[in-house]
């Protein structure tokens, strides 16, 4: 029997909870608790309150999910990076 397809929704992180969990409000108003996917942990992608994310849900339990993608927001594009610091060599 094939695996059930996972549902993907977009939402916004409203609260950071202990144990690397997040409270996410989906675009349709539904709230759930989500954890960070392994690839996001491996690549050290940080998620803060207010970030737009894509959440993967099982069709069996719609109260728990997994954060699989953090969308780049407009704030990060406008702020940009700080100028590089000068490198000094010791002689």
TORPA-4810 file (N, C-alpha, C, O; in nm, 3 decimals):
<nodes>
NODE_1_0.085_-0.118_0.000_0.000_0.000_0.000_0.089_0.124_0.000_0.184_0.131_0.079_X
NODE_2_0.063_0.221_-0.085_0.148_0.340_-0.090_0.128_0.429_0.032_0.025_0.425_0.099_X
NODE_3_0.231_0.509_0.058_0.223_0.604_0.169_0.121_0.712_0.139_0.094_0.745_0.024_X
NODE_4_0.064_0.767_0.244_-0.030_0.878_0.227_0.048_1.003_0.188_0.159_1.026_0.235_X
NODE_5_-0.011_1.082_0.103_0.051_1.207_0.062_0.045_1.307_0.178_-0.056_1.315_0.249_X
NODE_6_0.153_1.382_0.196_0.157_1.485_0.299_0.099_1.614_0.243_0.116_1.645_0.126_X
NODE_7_0.031_1.688_0.329_-0.030_1.814_0.290_0.068_1.928_0.318_0.134_1.927_0.422_X
NODE_8_0.079_2.023_0.229_0.167_2.137_0.248_0.085_2.265_0.253_-0.002_2.289_0.170_X
NODE_9_0.115_2.347_0.354_0.048_2.475_0.372_0.151_2.581_0.404_0.261_2.551_0.450_X
NODE_10_0.114_2.705_0.378_0.200_2.817_0.414_0.138_2.888_0.533_0.016_2.893_0.548_X
NODE_11_0.226_2.944_0.617_0.178_3.015_0.734_0.286_3.105_0.790_0.388_3.130_0.727_X
NODE_12_0.260_3.154_0.911_0.352_3.246_0.978_0.377_3.194_1.119_0.284_3.154_1.189_X
NODE_13_0.504_3.197_1.162_0.541_3.155_1.297_0.494_3.264_1.393_0.530_3.381_1.377_X
NODE_14_0.413_3.225_1.491_0.361_3.323_1.586_0.434_3.317_1.720_0.441_3.416_1.791_X
NODE_15_0.489_3.199_1.754_0.552_3.184_1.885_0.659_3.075_1.877_0.643_2.975_1.807_X
NODE_16_0.769_3.097_1.949_0.875_2.996_1.958_0.855_2.923_2.090_0.850_2.987_2.195_X
NODE_17_0.845_2.792_2.085_0.821_2.710_2.202_0.949_2.634_2.239_1.042_2.628_2.158_X
NODE_18_0.957_2.577_2.359_1.075_2.498_2.397_1.091_2.374_2.308_0.997_2.333_2.240_X
NODE_19_1.209_2.315_2.311_1.242_2.192_2.236_1.231_2.211_2.086_1.185_2.121_2.016_X
NODE_20_1.273_2.326_2.035_1.277_2.354_1.891_1.142_2.334_1.824_1.134_2.279_1.714_X
NODE_21_1.038_2.377_1.890_0.904_2.371_1.832_0.852_2.513_1.814_0.898_2.607_1.878_X
NODE_22_0.755_2.525_1.726_0.701_2.656_1.691_0.550_2.649_1.683_0.494_2.547_1.642_X
NODE_23_0.484_2.758_1.721_0.339_2.769_1.699_0.322_2.844_1.568_0.373_2.955_1.552_X
NODE_24_0.251_2.784_1.475_0.236_2.839_1.340_0.088_2.863_1.314_0.003_2.780_1.345_X
NODE_25_0.059_2.980_1.258_-0.077_3.010_1.214_-0.077_3.004_1.062_-0.007_3.079_0.995_X
NODE_26_-0.158_2.913_1.009_-0.167_2.897_0.864_-0.245_3.012_0.804_-0.313_3.087_0.875_X
NODE_27_-0.236_3.026_0.673_-0.305_3.133_0.604_-0.457_3.124_0.619_-0.527_3.225_0.609_X
NODE_28_-0.509_3.004_0.642_-0.653_2.987_0.658_-0.699_3.008_0.802_-0.817_2.991_0.831_X
NODE_29_-0.607_3.044_0.893_-0.643_3.074_1.031_-0.622_2.959_1.128_-0.631_2.980_1.249_X
NODE_30_-0.593_2.840_1.079_-0.571_2.723_1.164_-0.436_2.734_1.234_-0.338_2.772_1.172_X
NODE_31_-0.431_2.701_1.366_-0.305_2.704_1.440_-0.260_2.563_1.471_-0.342_2.475_1.497_X
NODE_32_-0.127_2.542_1.469_-0.072_2.411_1.498_0.067_2.426_1.556_0.124_2.536_1.556_X
NODE_33_0.122_2.316_1.607_0.257_2.313_1.660_0.343_2.237_1.560_0.306_2.129_1.515_X
NODE_34_0.459_2.296_1.526_0.545_2.235_1.426_0.688_2.227_1.479_0.728_2.306_1.564_X
NODE_35_0.764_2.130_1.426_0.905_2.119_1.460_0.988_2.139_1.333_0.935_2.134_1.222_X
NODE_36_1.117_2.163_1.351_1.205_2.191_1.238_1.246_2.061_1.171_1.281_1.965_1.239_X
NODE_37_1.242_2.058_1.039_1.283_1.940_0.962_1.434_1.921_0.975_1.508_2.015_1.004_X
NODE_38_1.479_1.799_0.952_1.620_1.765_0.966_1.711_1.842_0.873_1.821_1.880_0.912_X
NODE_39_1.668_1.865_0.750_1.750_1.940_0.654_1.770_2.084_0.701_1.877_2.142_0.680_X
NODE_40_1.668_2.142_0.766_1.681_2.278_0.816_1.778_2.281_0.934_1.855_2.376_0.948_X
NODE_41_1.776_2.178_1.018_1.871_2.170_1.129_2.012_2.151_1.077_2.106_2.215_1.124_X
NODE_42_2.026_2.062_0.979_2.157_2.032_0.922_2.221_2.156_0.861_2.341_2.179_0.878_X
NODE_43_2.142_2.237_0.790_2.193_2.357_0.725_2.186_2.481_0.814_2.212_2.592_0.768_X
NODE_44_2.152_2.462_0.941_2.148_2.568_1.042_2.061_2.686_0.999_2.102_2.802_1.008_X
NODE_45_1.942_2.656_0.951_1.848_2.760_0.913_1.767_2.798_1.036_1.695_2.716_1.092_X
NODE_46_1.780_2.923_1.078_1.712_2.971_1.198_1.575_3.026_1.161_1.557_3.088_1.056_X
NODE_47_1.479_3.002_1.248_1.343_3.050_1.227_1.306_3.138_1.345_1.324_3.098_1.461_X
NODE_48_1.255_3.255_1.318_1.215_3.349_1.422_1.064_3.374_1.414_0.999_3.342_1.314_X
NODE_49_1.011_3.431_1.520_0.869_3.466_1.520_0.842_3.570_1.412_0.917_3.667_1.399_X
NODE_50_0.738_3.550_1.334_0.704_3.640_1.226_0.750_3.591_1.090_0.712_3.650_0.989_X
NODE_51_0.832_3.486_1.084_0.880_3.434_0.956_0.770_3.359_0.882_0.688_3.292_0.945_X
NODE_52_0.769_3.370_0.750_0.678_3.292_0.666_0.743_3.156_0.643_0.861_3.148_0.611_X
NODE_53_0.666_3.050_0.659_0.718_2.914_0.646_0.621_2.827_0.568_0.503_2.857_0.555_X
NODE_54_0.675_2.716_0.515_0.593_2.612_0.456_0.593_2.495_0.553_0.698_2.452_0.601_X
NODE_55_0.474_2.444_0.583_0.456_2.338_0.682_0.401_2.215_0.612_0.314_2.224_0.526_X
NODE_56_0.453_2.099_0.650_0.407_1.971_0.598_0.323_1.904_0.707_0.367_1.893_0.821_X
NODE_57_0.204_1.858_0.672_0.113_1.794_0.768_0.074_1.655_0.721_0.063_1.629_0.601_X
NODE_58_0.052_1.567_0.817_-0.003_1.437_0.786_-0.155_1.451_0.779_-0.213_1.528_0.855_X
NODE_59_-0.220_1.378_0.690_-0.367_1.389_0.684_-0.435_1.330_0.807_-0.555_1.353_0.829_X
NODE_60_-0.361_1.255_0.888_-0.420_1.193_1.007_-0.421_1.284_1.128_-0.512_1.275_1.211_X
NODE_61_-0.321_1.373_1.141_-0.313_1.461_1.257_-0.285_1.602_1.208_-0.172_1.633_1.169_X
NODE_62_-0.385_1.687_1.209_-0.372_1.822_1.157_-0.331_1.922_1.263_-0.333_2.043_1.238_X
NODE_63_-0.294_1.876_1.382_-0.249_1.963_1.490_-0.098_1.970_1.501_-0.044_2.056_1.571_X
NODE_64_-0.028_1.880_1.432_0.118_1.876_1.438_0.173_1.880_1.296_0.113_1.826_1.204_X
NODE_65_0.287_1.946_1.281_0.346_1.956_1.148_0.497_1.966_1.154_0.558_1.961_1.261_X
NODE_66_0.557_1.981_1.037_0.702_1.991_1.024_0.733_2.110_0.935_0.679_2.122_0.825_X
NODE_67_0.821_2.199_0.983_0.865_2.313_0.902_0.964_2.262_0.799_1.067_2.206_0.835_X
NODE_68_0.932_2.280_0.672_1.023_2.230_0.568_1.090_2.342_0.489_1.186_2.316_0.417_X
NODE_69_1.041_2.467_0.502_1.099_2.575_0.424_1.070_2.708_0.492_0.957_2.733_0.534_X
NODE_70_1.172_2.794_0.503_1.153_2.930_0.554_1.167_3.024_0.436_1.270_3.027_0.369_X
NODE_71_1.062_3.103_0.411_1.061_3.194_0.297_1.143_3.319_0.329_1.143_3.367_0.442_X
NODE_72_1.213_3.369_0.229_1.284_3.495_0.246_1.181_3.606_0.249_1.090_3.610_0.166_X
NODE_73_1.195_3.695_0.345_1.098_3.803_0.356_1.156_3.933_0.301_1.274_3.940_0.265_X
NODE_74_1.072_4.033_0.294_1.113_4.161_0.237_1.213_4.232_0.326_1.300_4.304_0.277_X
NODE_75_1.203_4.212_0.458_1.294_4.279_0.551_1.438_4.239_0.525_1.527_4.324_0.525_X
NODE_76_1.463_4.111_0.503_1.600_4.063_0.482_1.657_4.118_0.352_1.777_4.144_0.345_X
NODE_77_1.575_4.135_0.250_1.624_4.184_0.121_1.661_4.332_0.130_1.757_4.376_0.066_X
NODE_78_1.587_4.409_0.209_1.616_4.552_0.217_1.732_4.582_0.310_1.807_4.676_0.287_X
NODE_79_1.748_4.503_0.415_1.855_4.527_0.510_1.989_4.489_0.450_2.086_4.565_0.458_X
NODE_80_1.996_4.373_0.389_2.119_4.328_0.327_2.226_4.294_0.430_2.198_4.285_0.550_X
NODE_81_2.345_4.276_0.383_2.455_4.241_0.472_2.533_4.367_0.509_2.531_4.467_0.438_X
NODE_82_2.602_4.358_0.622_2.688_4.468_0.660_2.816_4.461_0.576_2.852_4.353_0.528_X
NODE_83_2.884_4.573_0.558_3.006_4.570_0.476_3.112_4.482_0.542_3.119_4.473_0.665_X
NODE_84_3.194_4.416_0.461_3.294_4.326_0.517_3.398_4.403_0.599_3.435_4.516_0.565_X
NODE_85_3.444_4.340_0.706_3.545_4.401_0.790_3.681_4.385_0.727_3.705_4.289_0.654_X
NODE_86_3.771_4.478_0.756_3.907_4.469_0.703_3.980_4.354_0.770_3.968_4.334_0.891_X
NODE_87_4.056_4.281_0.692_4.133_4.169_0.744_4.275_4.216_0.774_4.340_4.277_0.689_X
NODE_88_4.321_4.188_0.893_4.457_4.225_0.931_4.542_4.101_0.944_4.498_3.999_0.996_X
NODE_89_4.665_4.112_0.894_4.760_3.999_0.905_4.865_4.033_1.008_4.908_4.148_1.020_X
NODE_90_4.905_3.932_1.080_5.016_3.949_1.172_5.146_3.928_1.099_5.154_3.842_1.012_X
NODE_91_5.246_4.003_1.133_5.378_3.984_1.070_5.468_3.905_1.156_5.583_3.879_1.118_X
</nodes>
